[in-house]
Amino acid sequence: MHKYIFSLAVILGCWVPLRAQQTDANTPLHLSRPDYQVPYGIPSTESIAGVLDRVYGYLEEASPAAVVHSGSGEPISDFSTLRASDDIAFQQADFRLVSYEWGVTYAGMLAAAASTGDDKYADYVNRRMALLADLHPVVSRLEAEDPSFRHPMRSVLHPHALDDAGAICAAMIKAKRAGFGGDLDPMIENFVSYISDDQQRLADGTFARNRPMTNSLWLDDLFMSVPALAQAGEYTGNAAYFDDAVLQVLQFSERMFNEEKGLYMHAWIEGTDHHPQFHWGRANGWAIMTMVELLEVLPEDHAGREEVLAYLRKHIAGLASYQSPEGLWHQLLDRNDSYLETSATAIFTFAIARAINRGYIDARAYGPVATLGWNAVTTKVNGRGQVEGTCVGTGMGFDPAFYYYRPVNVYAAHGYGPVLLAGAEMITLLENSFARMNDSAVQFYDHEIPGDAPIFEEN
């Protein structure tokens, strides 16, 4: 009986949302503000910079640029003294300096330096790149002398998956383009060679893995390969890298993009008749970030550019339709009972803001989406600068429980680079566009709106 009473209440207009707020009698109803669960409105560039500064402060402490003797923890300042009998490691820290997550973090630091004008973000990258550049030839020589030599650069010398190569390679090329003067070229060349020549592919050239099944496509692998190929195309002038990058985006999309929902599925297995549609948030983040990163350097006249741009626009439209009222997106994007997740939200915020800034999409339609996303992200950066609510590393699953019950943790490294990228891009968006509150709603205009009235008409 109760369900019919509920339905009648809705029909009669009596249903009151759970988060509705009583309004003061003297406040005009059209100007009353709901009890939003996250900050609502247009952030200042100063407030965004404050969040970035807090994240920087934590990461500067939590990821030191130092090498130590593994047993004693004694710092090593002169790498020329090292011998193959030594056992060395990066100084114990919360995060690894050569992981794919840290490739994203380096890119985020460089973006923050560009948008804020604060050199400390670039200095963070340069100190760590200098450490890698100095250490690389030493460990290469010592490992050649004794293959049992233990050191923390094994994934750099011997990448065995796209995770080892793509994101850190792209970050190194970006660092070079931003002015870093150290010799990163041997590492860049090794990474690009692995991606182009050694990574497993399907018969049509699409990157694949034999995990968890033969010829598995992971949506994540778009980001673990394409941005590096795109950066290599610009860095070397070799257009073949651009061609391969576009090929990956289009062939992954043909198999994995759900046109009806505007979302990508996480997994595709060659030879199966049915591909489970689990639209994992962060994997969709990797896909959308891949497209904006590719378009950033892909020549305007490249034959595949418009197709990539079309997928980006469809993906953004799909993502916008699944954003929660809190501004965050869900772990499984189309399942509202899965938890709200931070890293995907930050990536979507970055990519949507970047797409607006580059003129790919309309700020009037999508500026409020990015703004709401950023406001939500700020609630997940704690006082220490740690990013909360980030899903830990996640493999490929074929049932919903796998995704629903993945843990979240402040030490999940996947959240930090996206937050830096999102904040940096939001600063650029707000500086280059005309955002105003009108009738208590966030609005974006294509020209300046004079006056301070809470409701106004365009002239």
N, C-alpha and C positions, 0 to 999 in steps of 0.2 A: 504494500500500500504506500510506503514512504516514497518510492521512486516516482509515483504519480503525483504526490504532493510537491516533490522537487520540480518536476516538469512544469506543473501549473505555476509555480512561483516564477520560473524563468519566463514563461509565456506572459505573465502579468507584469513583468518588469520588477518583481519584488526581490530578486536575488541580489545580494550585496556581496561583492568580492571580499575575500578573506582579509586582504590588506588595505581595504578602504579606510580612510581616515576622516574623522569628524572635522567639520570646518567651522571656524569661528563665524558667528552670526554676522559680523561686520565685514567679512571678506567676500567679495564678489565670487560667486560659484565658479565662474570660468577662470579665475585666477588662483583657485585653491590648488594646493600641491598634494598629491598622494604620498603615502608613507613608503617611499622607495626603499628597497632593501640595499641598494648600492647608491653612491652619489649620482645624481642626475644633473646634467647641465654641461656647459662647455668648460673644460679645464683650462687653466692658464698654462702658458709655456713654462713659467717658473715652477708650477707645481709638478709638471711632467719631469722637468730637469731635477727636481728634488727626489723623485722616485728613482731616476737613473743614478743619481749620486749615491743613494742608499744602497742600491744593488752593487755599484762599483766598490763601495767601501767594504762590503762583505766579501766580494770576490778577490779583492786585492789581498785580503787577509787569508782567504780560504784556498787560494791556488798560487802559492809562492813560486817564483822563478828561481829554483835552486836545485842542485844535484848533490847527493850525499852518498857516503859509503853505507851500504844497506845494513851492515851489522851494527855499526857504532852510531850511525846518524850524523857523523862528522861531515860538515860541508866540504865540498871540493871546489876550490876557486881556480885552480890551474889544471885544465884538462890534459895538458901535455905530460903531466906526471902519472897519468893512468896507465895501468898495465892490464893485459888480458886476464891475469889472475884476480883482478879486482872484481867486486860485485857492487854495482852502483844502481841507484834509483833516483827518481825525483823525490824531493823532500815531501814527507808525508803531508797530505792535504785532503780536502774534502772532494776534490775533483781532479781528473787526469788532464794533462796539458796537451795530449795528442789524440784525444777522442773526437768522434764526429760531433758530439754535443759541444765540445770546446771550439771546433771549427765554426759553429754557429755563434758561439759567444764572442770569438775574435771578430767576426763580421759585425756583430751587434756593437761591440766597443768602437770599431771604426766608424759605424754609422752614427753613434752617439757623439763622437768627436766632431764629425762633419756638421751635425745639426746644432750642437750646443756651442761649438767653437772652443771647447775645453780640451786642452792637449792631454789631460791625464788619461783619457780613454785610449787615445792612440799610444801613449807611453806604455799602458798596460800591455797592449799587443806587441809593441816593439821590443820590450824587454824579454818577453817570452819567445818571440821569433828569433831574437839574437841568441838566446840560450840554445834553441834548436839548431840554428845555423852553425854555432860554434861546436856543438856536441856531435853533430852528424858525421863529419869526416873522421873524428876520433873513434867513434864506436864502429864505423864502417871498417876502418883499418884494423882495429883490435878484434873484431868478429872474424875478419878474414884470416887473421893469425890463429885464432882459436874459436871455432864455432860454438864452444860451450860458454863463451864470455856472456855474462849476464848484464843486461842494461835495459833501460826503459824505452828504447826507440825501436823495438823489434817490429812493431806494426808499421812503422815508417819505412824501415828498410825492406820489410817483407810483407806488404799488404796481402791479405788472403780473402778479403771481402770488400765490397764497395763501402761498407761502414768505415773501413780503415783508411780509405783514400779520398773520397769525394769532397766532403765538407771541409776537411783540413786543407786540402789542395786549393779549393776555391778561396779560402781565407788567406792562404799564403800569397796567391796572386793578387788579391785585393790589397794586402799589406804592401806588396811591391809597388802597386799602382798608387798607393797613398804616400809613398816616399820612403819606405823601409829600405835601407841600403845594404843589408847583409845578403849573403849568398844563399838564397833559398832554391835556386834553380835545380840542383841535383835532386832535391826532394820532390819538387814540382814535376820534373820530368819523369821520375820514377812512378809517382802517383798517376799521371796521365797515361803513361805506358801501361800500367796495370789496368786502368779502366778501359782503355781502347783495345788492348791486345790480349789480356789474360782473363778478364771476367767472362764467366759463362754467359752464353746467349742462346736464344731459340734460333731456329733455322732462318727466321726473317730478320735476325739481328737484335731482337729485343732482349735486354738484360734479364737474366733469370738466376735462380738458385736451385740447388737440390735439397733444400730444407724448407719445410718438413717433408716434402715429396719431390719427386723428380720434376724438373722444369716448373718450379713455382715462381709466379710473379708476385713480388711484394711492392705495394704502392710506395713504400718508404724509399725504394731503390731509385725512384725518379730523382729525389733530392740527393741521394748518395752518389749520383753520377752526373746529372745534367748540368748543374751550376758549374762544376769543375770543367766539363767539356766546353761550356759556353765561355768561361773565363779564359780557357786555353785558346779558344778560337780568336779572341781579341788579343791575347798576350802574344801569340805566335804569328797571327795573320793567316793561319791555316784554316780555310773555310770548311775543310772536312770535319773539323770538330763541331762546327755549327750544324752541319748536315746530320751528324750522328745525334746531337742533342735534340734536334727537332724530330728526328725519327723516333726517339724514345718517347717523347711526350705524345706523339700522335698514335703510336702503336700501343702504348699502355692505355691511352684514353679509349681507343676503339674497343678494347677488351673490358675495361674496368669502369667506365663512366656511365652512370645511370642517368639517361636523358630526362626521365620523368621527374626524378628527385633533384637533379642537379648536383649529385654527390658521387664520389668514387667509392667503390668497394675496396676493402683492404687486400684481398687475396684473389688470385686466379691460378688455377692448376691446369696445365696442358693435358688434354686427353680426357677430361671429365665432362659429363653431360650437363651438370648443374653446378653453378658457382654460388655459394652462399653469399648473401648480400649483407655483410656487416660493415657499416660505414663508420669506421673508427675515426675519432676526431683528429688525433695527431697525424695519422697517415694522410688524411685530407689536407692537413696543414702542410705537410711536406710537399704534396702535389701542387697546392696553390703557390707556395713559396718558390717551387721550381719554375713555374711559369713566369712569375714576375722577375725572377733572377735571369731567366733566359732572355726575356724581352728587353731587359736592361742593356744587353750588349749585342743582341742579334741584329744584324744589318736591316735597315728599313726595307730594302729591296729583296730580302731573302724570300724564296718561294713559299716557305712554310709559315711565315710570320702571321698572316691573317688567320690561319687555322689554329695556331696556338692561342692567339688573341681571342678567337671565338670560344674556345674551351674555357679560357680564363673568365670571360664574361658570364658564361653559363654557370660556371662553378660558383662565382660570387653571388649570382642571383639565387642559386640553390642554398648556399650557406646562409644568406641573409634571412631566408624564410624559416630557418631552424634556430635562430638566435633566441635564447631564453629571455624572459622579462628582466632577469638579473644582469643581462649583458653577456654572460658566459655561455659557452656551448657545451653540450653534453658529451660524455665519453663516447657513447654511440649516438651520433648526431640526430638520428631520427627516432630515438627512444628516450622519451622525456623522463622515464623512471631510472635511467642510468645517471651517474653522478655528474656534476658540473666540473669541468676540467680546465686547468689554467694554461698549460702550454699551447694547446690547440687554439684557445681563445686569443692568446697573444699573437700567434702566427697569423690567424685570420685578420686580426686588427692591423697588423703590419701590412699584410698583402693588400687588403682593401684600401688602406690609406695610401700605399704606394701606387695602386692602380688609379686612384683619384689624382694623385700628384702628377702622374704621367699622362693624364688625359684619356685613359682607357675606359673609364666609367664616369657617370655623372655624380658630382659631389652632392647635388641636391637629394638624390636618391640614397646614396650610400655613406655620405659624411656622418649622418646620425648613427648609422650602424657601427662605424669605426669608433666614434666617440663613446657610445655606450659600451663597446668592448673594452676600450682603454679604461674607462671609469671602473669597470668590473675588475680588470687586472690589478688596478692600484690597491684594491681591497685584499689582494692575495700577496702583497709584498709586506712582510712584517717589519717591525722596528729595527731589526738587525740587518735587513736587506735580503733576507731569504725569501725565495718564491715558494709559496704554499700551494697545495692542491694540484701538483703535477703528477701525472701517472708515471710510474717507473717504466723501464724498458719493457717492451711488449712484443711478443712474437706473433705468429699467425694462428688464429683460432677459427673454428667452424661451429661454435655454439655461443650464445649470448653470455653465459655465465663467465666464460674466460675473460671477456672484456669488462663485465660488471664488477668483478672482484679483483681486478688488478689494483695493487696498493698505490697510494699517493705518498710522496715524501719530499721534504725540503732538500734532500740530497739527490733527488732525481735531477740530473744535470740538464735535462732537456728543456727546463723552463727558463733558464737564465738568458741565453742568447735571444730567444723570442721576445722576452720582456724588453731587453735593450733595443732590439730592432723596432718593436712597436712604439716605444716611447720616442725614439729618434724620428720615426716617420710621422708620428702625430704632431711633433713640434713643427716639422716642415708643412704638414697639412694646415695647421692653424695659422702659420705665418703667411701662407700663400693663398688662403681662401677667406671667405667672409662668413664666418659662423656667428649666429645671433640666436638669442632666445626670442621666440614670438609666440604669444599665447601659451606660455609656460613650456613650450616644446623646443627642442634643439632643431635648428634649421640652418641650412647652408645656402648661401646666395652667390651669384656670379659677379656681384659688385658690392661696394660698401653701402651699408644702410645707415644713414645719419640719424641722430637722435637717440634717446634712451627710453622711448615708450615701450611698455611691455607687449603691446599689440600694435602693429603698424601695417600699412599697405605700401606696396611698391609704387613709386611714382611712374 
